[in-house]
């Protein structure tokens, strides 16, 4: 097995708000209308386990993204909070399933083509991009706007 690669936070502050997160990952499964990626990454020397499932919309509806945290996910959220100049989360990362608008790509092409989704955390009135980039093998967690930072962190921890 290849060694885990580090999580990258804020690689390009000229694009977006400088708090974008790239997590090395691999595709686990692809079918006609969904796919799953699993991280293969480290942050501060700790392994980060996170699975992301992407489901395309059906019949013109809205799709979904589900994030399932594993070991090290709390360290990832802590590093994101620090980069975003937000208080450290007081609750652990939790599984979330949210509505997602598909902006680019299809599930069946996920091994070779990028997908871009915008997810909506309705209770927190926050939005966030969850993307898959097969060219760089990165699960991309990109902020839509810096005003959504607290809401996104709250949604990911149930705060």
C-alpha positions as CSV (number, residue, x, y, z in Angstrom):
1,X,0.0,0.0,0.0
2,X,1.2,3.5,-0.8
3,X,2.0,5.8,2.1
4,X,-0.7,8.3,3.2
5,X,-0.1,11.8,1.9
6,X,-0.6,15.0,3.8
7,X,-3.8,17.1,3.8
8,X,-3.4,20.4,2.1
9,X,-5.2,23.5,3.5
10,X,-5.2,26.8,1.8
11,X,-2.9,26.0,-1.1
12,X,-4.1,28.8,-3.3
13,X,-5.5,31.8,-1.4
14,X,-5.9,33.7,-4.7
15,X,-8.8,31.3,-5.5
16,X,-11.6,31.4,-3.0
17,X,-11.0,32.5,0.6
18,X,-7.8,30.7,1.3
19,X,-9.4,28.0,3.5
20,X,-9.9,25.3,0.8
21,X,-9.0,21.8,1.9
22,X,-7.6,19.0,-0.3
23,X,-7.5,15.5,1.1
24,X,-5.7,12.7,-0.7
25,X,-8.2,9.9,-1.5
26,X,-9.0,7.0,-3.7
27,X,-12.1,5.8,-5.5
28,X,-13.6,2.8,-3.8
29,X,-16.7,2.2,-5.9
30,X,-18.4,3.6,-9.0
31,X,-21.7,2.8,-10.5
32,X,-24.1,4.5,-12.8
33,X,-25.5,7.1,-10.4
34,X,-23.1,7.1,-7.4
35,X,-19.5,6.7,-6.3
36,X,-17.5,6.5,-3.1
37,X,-14.1,7.9,-2.3
38,X,-12.0,7.1,0.9
39,X,-9.2,9.4,2.1
40,X,-5.7,8.1,2.4
41,X,-4.2,11.1,4.2
42,X,-2.4,12.4,7.3
43,X,-2.6,15.6,9.2
44,X,-0.2,16.5,12.0
45,X,1.2,13.0,11.7
46,X,-2.2,11.3,12.3
47,X,-4.0,9.2,9.7
48,X,-7.3,10.8,8.6
49,X,-10.1,8.4,7.6
50,X,-13.1,9.9,5.8
51,X,-15.5,8.4,3.2
52,X,-17.5,10.5,0.9
53,X,-20.5,9.1,-1.1
54,X,-21.8,11.1,-4.0
55,X,-25.3,10.4,-5.4
56,X,-26.5,12.0,-8.6
57,X,-29.9,13.6,-8.7
58,X,-32.7,11.5,-10.2
59,X,-35.3,12.9,-12.6
60,X,-34.1,16.5,-12.3
61,X,-34.1,16.5,-8.5
62,X,-31.3,17.2,-6.1
63,X,-28.5,14.8,-5.4
64,X,-26.8,14.0,-2.1
65,X,-23.3,13.8,-0.5
66,X,-22.7,11.8,2.6
67,X,-19.5,12.3,4.7
68,X,-18.6,9.5,7.1
69,X,-15.7,10.4,9.4
70,X,-13.4,7.8,10.9
71,X,-10.1,8.0,12.9
72,X,-8.4,11.4,12.7
73,X,-11.4,13.3,11.4
74,X,-11.5,15.4,14.5
75,X,-7.9,16.4,13.9
76,X,-8.9,17.4,10.3
77,X,-11.8,19.5,11.6
78,X,-9.5,21.1,14.2
79,X,-7.0,22.1,11.5
80,X,-9.8,23.5,9.3
81,X,-11.1,25.5,12.2
82,X,-7.6,26.9,12.8
83,X,-7.1,27.8,9.2
84,X,-10.6,29.4,9.1
85,X,-9.9,31.4,12.3
86,X,-12.8,29.7,14.0
87,X,-13.0,28.2,17.6
88,X,-11.9,24.5,17.8
89,X,-14.9,22.2,17.6
90,X,-16.1,21.0,21.0
91,X,-17.9,18.0,19.5
92,X,-16.5,15.1,17.5
93,X,-17.0,14.8,13.7
94,X,-20.2,13.1,12.8
95,X,-21.7,11.5,9.8
96,X,-23.7,13.9,7.7
97,X,-25.9,13.4,4.6
98,X,-26.8,16.6,2.8
99,X,-28.6,17.8,-0.3
100,X,-26.1,18.5,-3.2
101,X,-26.4,20.3,-6.5
102,X,-24.3,18.6,-9.2
103,X,-22.4,21.3,-11.0
104,X,-19.9,19.3,-13.1
105,X,-19.4,15.6,-14.0
106,X,-21.2,12.3,-13.6
107,X,-20.8,9.4,-11.2
108,X,-20.1,6.8,-13.9
109,X,-17.1,8.9,-15.1
110,X,-15.6,9.6,-11.6
111,X,-12.5,7.5,-12.1
112,X,-11.4,9.8,-15.0
113,X,-13.4,13.1,-14.7
114,X,-13.8,15.7,-12.0
115,X,-17.1,16.2,-10.2
116,X,-18.2,19.4,-8.5
117,X,-21.1,19.5,-6.0
118,X,-22.4,22.3,-3.8
119,X,-23.9,21.0,-0.6
120,X,-26.5,22.8,1.5
121,X,-26.5,22.7,5.3
122,X,-30.1,24.0,5.7
123,X,-30.2,24.1,9.5
124,X,-27.0,26.2,9.6
125,X,-27.9,28.2,6.5
126,X,-24.4,27.3,5.1
127,X,-23.1,26.1,1.8
128,X,-19.9,24.3,0.9
129,X,-18.4,22.6,-2.2
130,X,-17.5,18.9,-2.0
131,X,-15.6,17.9,-5.1
132,X,-13.6,14.9,-6.5
133,X,-10.6,15.5,-8.6
134,X,-9.3,12.2,-10.1
135,X,-6.3,14.0,-11.8
136,X,-4.8,14.9,-8.4
137,X,-6.6,12.1,-6.4
138,X,-8.0,14.8,-4.0
139,X,-11.3,15.0,-2.2
140,X,-11.8,18.8,-2.3
141,X,-13.6,20.5,0.5
142,X,-13.9,24.1,-0.7
143,X,-15.6,27.0,1.0
144,X,-18.3,28.9,-0.9
145,X,-17.9,32.1,1.2
146,X,-16.0,32.8,4.5
147,X,-19.3,33.8,6.2
148,X,-20.4,30.1,6.1
149,X,-17.4,28.8,8.0
150,X,-19.0,28.5,11.5
151,X,-22.1,26.9,10.0
152,X,-20.1,24.4,8.0
153,X,-18.1,23.4,11.1
154,X,-21.3,23.2,13.2
155,X,-23.0,21.0,10.6
156,X,-20.0,18.6,10.5
157,X,-20.0,18.3,14.3
158,X,-23.6,18.7,15.2
159,X,-22.9,21.9,17.2
